[in-house]
Amino acid sequence: MKITLIAHSCFLLEDSKNRKVITDPYDNTIGHKVYNQDANSITISHNHFDHCYTKQIQNSPKILNKVGLFNLCDIDIEGLPSFHDNDNGAKRGTNVIYIINMDGYRICHLGDLGHSLSTEIIEKIGAIDVLLIPVGGNFTIDAKEAATLCKKIKSHIVIPMHYKTPKIDFPIDGVENFIIEMKNAKKIDSCTLELKESLYGENNVIILNYRN
């Protein structure tokens, strides 16, 4: 399968049968080009403008924006409850964590997670191959909190998201602090990570270029 960072928290996940899942699509106010191609399904962690813009996505995809167990286009997806802040949602509301099963890999997209996770939720998340985690702080967990959570989830691969880029003017940090906290990040000259074999190791951080 292929994992492509479009920008921000938006990823394109493609399996060997050419089924496509888009996560947290943003609108054109954040500075990056909007994703306007086709998809089979879309996961939305919460209804903020930089995570829920679907109007330009082609092929009438199915939209998932809630907690529960689902099978969309023969892809198993689980949504788990969480919050956008560390005050039980009082500041910014709820957030859905998605676990997406594609080609035998378990991908976890944490959305705009704003707090540490309980042991119960971490156990529900279970074994993860690729963790997509926000690291920019202010509106989400910051680099230090993200690094601590990575060490609890223990995925094979970690891909940071929701951090400042030259095109984003949100008051959030860049990815550098997360790289410092994790100490083992590898930048690749591509916006796409292709998975072909079984994954090994723990918390291997990969920094992707953004596509748009």
C-alpha positions as CSV (number, residue, x, y, z in Angstrom):
1,M,0.0,0.0,0.0
2,K,0.9,3.7,-0.3
3,I,0.7,6.5,2.2
4,T,0.9,10.0,0.7
5,L,1.0,13.1,2.8
6,I,-1.1,15.7,0.9
7,A,-0.5,18.3,3.6
8,H,-1.4,19.2,7.2
9,S,-3.4,16.1,8.6
10,C,-4.6,15.0,5.1
11,F,-3.2,11.7,3.8
12,L,-4.1,9.6,0.8
13,L,-4.1,5.9,1.6
14,E,-4.1,3.6,-1.4
15,D,-4.2,-0.2,-1.3
16,S,-3.2,-2.8,-3.8
17,K,-6.8,-2.8,-5.3
18,N,-6.6,0.9,-5.9
19,R,-9.0,1.7,-3.2
20,K,-8.4,5.2,-1.8
21,V,-9.1,6.6,1.7
22,I,-8.6,10.4,2.4
23,T,-8.1,11.5,5.9
24,D,-9.0,15.0,7.3
25,P,-9.2,17.0,4.0
26,Y,-8.7,20.8,4.5
27,D,-10.1,23.8,2.7
28,N,-8.1,26.4,0.7
29,T,-7.6,28.8,3.6
30,I,-4.6,27.0,5.1
31,G,-2.3,27.8,2.2
32,H,-1.8,24.3,0.7
33,K,-3.6,23.2,-2.4
34,V,-6.9,21.4,-1.7
35,Y,-7.2,17.7,-2.6
36,N,-9.5,17.6,-5.6
37,Q,-9.1,14.1,-7.0
38,D,-11.1,10.9,-6.4
39,A,-11.5,8.8,-3.3
40,N,-13.6,5.9,-2.2
41,S,-14.0,7.0,1.4
42,I,-13.1,9.9,3.7
43,T,-12.4,9.9,7.5
44,I,-13.0,13.2,9.4
45,S,-11.7,13.4,12.9
46,H,-13.7,16.6,13.7
47,N,-15.7,19.3,11.9
48,H,-13.1,22.1,11.7
49,F,-12.4,23.8,8.3
50,D,-8.9,22.3,8.1
51,H,-10.1,18.8,8.6
52,C,-13.5,18.4,7.0
53,Y,-13.6,20.0,3.5
54,T,-15.0,17.4,1.1
55,K,-16.6,19.5,-1.7
56,Q,-13.9,19.1,-4.3
57,I,-13.2,15.4,-3.8
58,Q,-14.4,13.3,-6.7
59,N,-16.2,9.9,-7.1
60,S,-18.9,10.6,-4.4
61,P,-16.9,9.0,-1.6
62,K,-18.5,7.7,1.6
63,I,-17.8,10.0,4.5
64,L,-17.1,8.7,8.0
65,N,-17.1,11.2,10.9
66,K,-18.1,9.2,14.0
67,V,-17.1,6.5,16.5
68,G,-17.8,2.9,15.8
69,L,-16.9,-0.1,13.7
70,F,-17.4,0.3,9.9
71,N,-16.6,-1.4,6.6
72,L,-16.4,1.1,3.8
73,C,-15.7,-0.3,0.3
74,D,-14.5,-3.5,1.9
75,I,-12.0,-1.6,4.2
76,D,-12.4,-2.1,7.9
77,I,-12.2,1.2,9.9
78,E,-12.7,1.7,13.6
79,G,-13.4,5.1,15.2
80,L,-12.4,5.6,18.8
81,P,-13.5,8.5,21.0
82,S,-11.1,11.3,22.2
83,F,-11.0,15.1,22.6
84,H,-9.6,18.0,20.8
85,D,-8.3,19.5,24.1
86,N,-7.2,18.4,27.5
87,D,-10.4,19.5,29.2
88,N,-12.8,16.7,28.0
89,G,-13.7,18.7,24.9
90,A,-14.9,21.8,26.8
91,K,-12.6,24.1,24.7
92,R,-12.6,22.5,21.2
93,G,-14.9,19.6,21.3
94,T,-14.5,15.9,20.4
95,N,-12.0,14.1,18.2
96,V,-12.2,10.7,16.5
97,I,-9.2,8.5,16.3
98,Y,-9.3,6.1,13.3
99,I,-7.7,2.8,12.8
100,I,-7.7,1.9,9.1
101,N,-7.0,-1.7,8.0
102,M,-5.6,-1.8,4.4
103,D,-3.5,-4.6,2.8
104,G,-2.8,-6.2,6.1
105,Y,-1.5,-3.0,7.7
106,R,-3.0,-1.1,10.6
107,I,-2.9,2.6,10.2
108,C,-3.8,4.9,13.1
109,H,-4.7,8.5,12.4
110,L,-5.0,10.4,15.7
111,G,-6.7,13.5,14.2
112,D,-6.4,16.6,16.3
113,L,-5.8,14.8,19.5
114,G,-5.4,17.3,22.4
115,H,-4.6,15.1,25.4
116,S,-2.7,12.1,26.6
117,L,-4.5,8.8,26.1
118,S,-5.7,6.4,28.8
119,T,-4.4,2.9,29.1
120,E,-7.9,1.7,28.1
121,I,-7.9,3.6,24.8
122,I,-4.3,2.6,24.1
123,E,-5.3,-1.0,24.6
124,K,-8.2,-0.5,22.2
125,I,-5.9,1.0,19.6
126,G,-3.8,-2.2,19.9
127,A,-0.9,-3.1,17.6
128,I,-0.3,-0.4,15.0
129,D,2.0,-0.5,11.9
130,V,1.9,3.2,11.0
131,L,1.0,6.0,13.5
132,L,-0.1,9.4,12.0
133,I,0.3,11.8,14.9
134,P,-0.1,15.6,15.4
135,V,3.0,17.3,16.8
136,G,2.5,21.0,16.4
137,G,1.1,21.9,19.8
138,N,-1.4,24.7,20.8
139,F,-4.4,23.1,19.1
140,T,-3.1,19.5,19.6
141,I,-0.6,17.6,21.7
142,D,2.9,19.1,21.3
143,A,6.2,17.4,20.4
144,K,7.0,16.2,23.9
145,E,3.5,14.8,24.4
146,A,3.5,13.2,21.0
147,A,6.9,11.5,21.7
148,T,5.6,10.2,25.0
149,L,2.5,8.8,23.3
150,C,4.6,7.2,20.6
151,K,6.5,5.3,23.2
152,K,3.2,4.0,24.7
153,I,1.6,2.9,21.4
154,K,4.9,1.5,20.0
155,S,4.0,1.4,16.3
156,H,6.5,0.3,13.8
157,I,6.5,3.6,11.9
158,V,5.6,7.1,13.0
159,I,4.7,9.9,10.6
160,P,4.2,13.3,12.1
161,M,1.5,15.7,10.9
162,H,-0.3,18.9,11.8
163,Y,2.8,21.1,12.1
164,K,3.8,24.5,10.8
165,T,5.1,24.7,7.2
166,P,6.0,27.7,5.1
167,K,2.5,27.8,3.8
168,I,0.7,27.5,7.1
169,D,0.4,30.5,9.4
170,F,-1.3,28.8,12.3
171,P,0.4,29.4,15.7
172,I,1.8,25.9,15.9
173,D,5.4,24.6,16.0
174,G,7.2,23.0,13.1
175,V,8.3,19.4,13.1
176,E,11.8,20.1,14.4
177,N,10.9,19.8,18.1
178,F,9.4,16.3,17.5
179,I,12.5,15.3,15.6
180,I,14.6,16.3,18.6
181,E,12.4,14.4,21.1
182,M,12.4,11.2,19.0
183,K,16.1,11.4,18.0
184,N,15.7,8.9,15.2
185,A,13.8,10.7,12.4
186,K,14.5,10.0,8.8
187,K,13.5,12.5,6.1
188,I,12.8,11.0,2.7
189,D,12.7,13.0,-0.5
190,S,9.1,12.0,-1.3
191,C,5.6,12.7,-0.2
192,T,4.8,8.9,-0.5
193,L,5.8,5.9,1.7
194,E,5.2,2.6,0.0
195,L,4.8,-0.5,2.2
196,K,5.5,-3.9,0.6
197,E,6.7,-6.1,3.3
198,S,6.3,-6.9,7.0
199,L,7.4,-4.1,9.3
200,Y,9.8,-4.5,12.2
201,G,11.3,-2.3,14.9
202,E,9.6,0.4,16.9
203,N,8.9,4.1,16.5
204,N,10.8,4.5,13.3
205,V,10.1,8.2,12.5
206,I,9.7,9.1,8.8
207,I,9.3,12.7,7.7
208,L,7.4,13.0,4.4
209,N,7.4,15.9,2.0
210,Y,3.9,17.3,1.5
211,R,2.3,16.9,-1.9
212,N,0.2,20.0,-2.3
